Amino acid sequence: MRRVDGELTRQAAWRVPPPLGKVLSGVEEIAESTKLWCGAGVVMASVGGRRGRRAAAAGLGAVVVAQLVSNGLCKQVADRPRPPREWFPHDEVDDRPDSSSFPSGHTAAAVAFCAAVAPTWPVAGLLCAVPAIAVALERVQSGAHYPSDVAAGSLIGLAGAWLVGRSPRLLVRRLL
C-alpha cells in the first residue's frame, strides 16, 4: 500500500501541468479554513429560500463534524509524516502544514459539505463538487497529502454528511 501511495503521489506531482496546478492552488487557497464552504452556505441561505437554508445548515453542520473527526481526532492519533519534499518539482511543497498528513482535513470538509447539501439541493451539491474535486486533487499535487490521506478524508466527509442527515431522526427517536 505504501509503495502504491508513494508512486501515485510522485505521478501527481510531475504529471499535473503547471497552469492546472496554479488553478488547483487558487481553489485550495479559497477553500483554506473552510472559507469557500462558509461562503457557499451564506449564498445558499440568502438566495435559496427554505431549501437553501436547509442545505446550508446541513452542509456547514457536516463540515463541523468532518473537521472535528479529521483534524481534532484522526490527525492527533495518526501522526503520519507528509510526503518527502524531494518528490515535488515545485515550491508549493514549502507551503504545507506541519500537522499529520493523515487524513486530509481539507478534503473531509469539501466532501462533507457537498454530500450534505446534495440531498436537499442537488444542483447546488453538484456545483460544489467541482471545487471539492479540485481541492482533493490539489492536496496530492501540492505535496500536502498522499492519495490515501485524501481517500480517508473523503470517507470522513461522507460519514459526517450521513450523520448530519440522520441526526434529526436519531434525536427525535431518542427524545420520544
PLY file of the C-alpha trace (Angstrom):
ply
format ascii 1.0
element vertex 176
property float x
property float y
property float z
element edge 175
property int vertex1
property int vertex2
end_header
0.00 0.00 0.00
2.77 2.46 0.92
4.59 1.79 -2.34
1.45 2.42 -4.42
0.61 5.51 -2.36
4.12 6.89 -2.91
4.10 6.17 -6.63
0.69 7.82 -7.12
1.90 10.87 -5.17
5.03 11.22 -7.34
2.97 10.81 -10.51
0.55 13.55 -9.42
3.44 15.88 -8.60
5.09 15.51 -12.01
2.11 14.96 -14.31
-0.14 17.87 -13.43
0.64 20.68 -15.91
1.83 23.89 -14.18
-1.15 26.00 -15.38
-3.59 23.45 -13.93
-1.51 23.32 -10.76
-1.94 27.09 -10.38
-5.73 26.79 -10.78
-5.87 23.97 -8.24
-3.76 26.03 -5.81
-6.09 29.00 -6.25
-9.15 26.91 -5.44
-7.41 25.40 -2.41
-6.44 28.88 -1.22
-10.09 29.96 -1.35
-11.12 26.77 0.49
-8.48 27.25 3.22
-10.02 27.31 6.71
-13.39 26.34 5.18
-13.88 29.88 3.74
-15.28 28.53 0.47
-17.85 26.30 2.20
-18.92 29.04 4.62
-19.31 31.44 1.70
-21.29 28.90 -0.29
-23.52 28.34 2.74
-24.19 32.08 3.06
-25.08 32.33 -0.64
-27.36 29.29 -0.45
-29.13 30.60 2.64
-29.52 34.06 1.08
-30.83 33.12 -2.34
-32.24 29.62 -1.93
-35.21 30.24 0.34
-36.13 27.49 2.77
-34.35 24.83 0.70
-31.19 26.95 0.59
-31.23 27.47 4.35
-31.72 23.75 4.98
-28.93 22.85 2.54
-26.57 25.43 4.04
-27.27 24.25 7.59
-26.71 20.62 6.62
-23.52 21.45 4.71
-22.00 23.57 7.45
-23.01 21.07 10.13
-21.31 18.30 8.17
-18.17 20.43 7.79
-18.01 20.87 11.58
-18.35 17.11 12.14
-15.76 16.29 9.46
-13.27 18.82 10.83
-13.67 17.56 14.40
-13.09 13.98 13.31
-10.28 14.59 10.81
-8.32 17.38 12.49
-9.39 17.01 16.09
-9.16 13.24 16.36
-7.54 11.38 13.48
-4.56 13.69 12.90
-3.75 13.51 16.62
-3.76 9.71 16.57
-2.17 9.00 13.17
0.78 11.43 13.16
1.79 10.44 9.61
4.61 12.48 8.03
3.91 14.47 4.86
5.28 13.17 1.55
9.02 13.87 1.11
9.83 17.33 -0.30
12.20 15.92 -2.90
9.33 14.22 -4.72
7.93 17.58 -5.86
9.33 19.73 -8.67
7.64 22.93 -7.47
7.82 25.23 -4.48
4.23 24.60 -3.28
5.63 21.87 -1.06
7.19 24.62 1.09
3.73 25.97 1.97
2.28 22.89 3.62
1.30 22.45 7.26
3.40 20.66 9.85
0.47 18.61 11.16
-0.10 14.94 10.37
-0.68 14.06 6.75
-3.43 11.57 7.60
-6.26 12.29 6.87
-6.84 15.30 4.61
-8.97 17.74 6.59
-9.44 19.95 3.51
-10.91 17.01 1.59
-13.04 15.91 4.54
-14.62 19.37 4.75
-15.15 19.64 0.99
-16.77 16.23 0.63
-18.84 16.71 3.79
-20.28 19.98 2.51
-21.16 18.64 -0.94
-22.58 15.36 0.32
-24.73 17.09 2.95
-26.04 19.74 0.54
-26.86 17.37 -2.34
-29.92 15.59 -0.85
-31.67 18.90 -0.18
-30.46 20.85 -3.21
-28.91 18.51 -5.83
-27.86 21.26 -8.26
-26.01 23.16 -5.52
-24.35 19.94 -4.37
-23.21 19.23 -7.92
-21.87 22.77 -8.36
-19.96 22.50 -5.09
-18.49 19.17 -6.19
-16.33 20.93 -8.80
-14.20 22.88 -6.30
-14.31 19.92 -3.88
-12.68 17.69 -6.50
-10.14 20.43 -7.22
-9.27 20.64 -3.51
-8.78 16.86 -3.29
-6.52 16.81 -6.36
-4.54 19.81 -5.16
-3.79 18.24 -1.78
-1.87 15.43 -3.52
-0.37 17.51 -6.33
1.00 20.11 -3.91
2.70 17.56 -1.68
0.46 18.08 1.33
-1.02 14.55 1.26
-0.80 11.05 -0.08
-3.79 9.74 -2.10
-4.78 7.52 0.84
-4.98 10.64 3.05
-7.40 12.18 0.56
-9.41 8.94 0.32
-9.69 8.78 4.12
-10.71 12.45 4.22
-13.40 11.71 1.63
-14.77 8.86 3.73
-14.80 11.05 6.83
-16.64 13.74 4.86
-19.23 11.24 3.65
-19.69 9.91 7.18
-20.10 13.45 8.52
-22.73 14.23 5.91
-24.55 10.98 6.65
-24.51 11.67 10.39
-25.83 15.22 9.95
-28.53 13.97 7.59
-29.61 11.31 10.07
-29.22 13.31 13.29
-32.72 14.92 13.35
-34.36 11.50 13.09
-31.98 9.98 15.62
-32.66 12.80 18.08
-36.43 12.52 17.65
-36.29 8.77 18.31
-34.23 9.31 21.46
-36.42 12.09 22.78
-39.78 10.41 22.10
0 1
1 2
2 3
3 4
4 5
5 6
6 7
7 8
8 9
9 10
10 11
11 12
12 13
13 14
14 15
15 16
16 17
17 18
18 19
19 20
20 21
21 22
22 23
23 24
24 25
25 26
26 27
27 28
28 29
29 30
30 31
31 32
32 33
33 34
34 35
35 36
36 37
37 38
38 39
39 40
40 41
41 42
42 43
43 44
44 45
45 46
46 47
47 48
48 49
49 50
50 51
51 52
52 53
53 54
54 55
55 56
56 57
57 58
58 59
59 60
60 61
61 62
62 63
63 64
64 65
65 66
66 67
67 68
68 69
69 70
70 71
71 72
72 73
73 74
74 75
75 76
76 77
77 78
78 79
79 80
80 81
81 82
82 83
83 84
84 85
85 86
86 87
87 88
88 89
89 90
90 91
91 92
92 93
93 94
94 95
95 96
96 97
97 98
98 99
99 100
100 101
101 102
102 103
103 104
104 105
105 106
106 107
107 108
108 109
109 110
110 111
111 112
112 113
113 114
114 115
115 116
116 117
117 118
118 119
119 120
120 121
121 122
122 123
123 124
124 125
125 126
126 127
127 128
128 129
129 130
130 131
131 132
132 133
133 134
134 135
135 136
136 137
137 138
138 139
139 140
140 141
141 142
142 143
143 144
144 145
145 146
146 147
147 148
148 149
149 150
150 151
151 152
152 153
153 154
154 155
155 156
156 157
157 158
158 159
159 160
160 161
161 162
162 163
163 164
164 165
165 166
166 167
167 168
168 169
169 170
170 171
171 172
172 173
173 174
174 175
